[in-house]
Amino acid sequence: MPRKIRQLIADLERAGFVDRGGKGSHRNYVHPKGPHVTISGKPGADAHHYQERQVRQRIEESQK
């Protein structure tokens, strides 16, 4: 079962990413160390595999 967009957002915020806003259903998250990621979709929607992979990679980059 795919994770929800809200779960990806919670992971990003726990890792120290900050929401910088966006247009429509897009949200731009930036980490103070530099990595950034854009998440699209409503919070209750299922996340796509590429979104889960991208969030995981950006969190790993921010911990280096």
Buried (B, 14 or more C-beta within 10 A) or exposed (E): EEBBBBBBBEBBEEBBBEEEEEEEEEBBBBBEEEBBBEBBBEBEEEBEEEBBEBBEEBBEBBEE
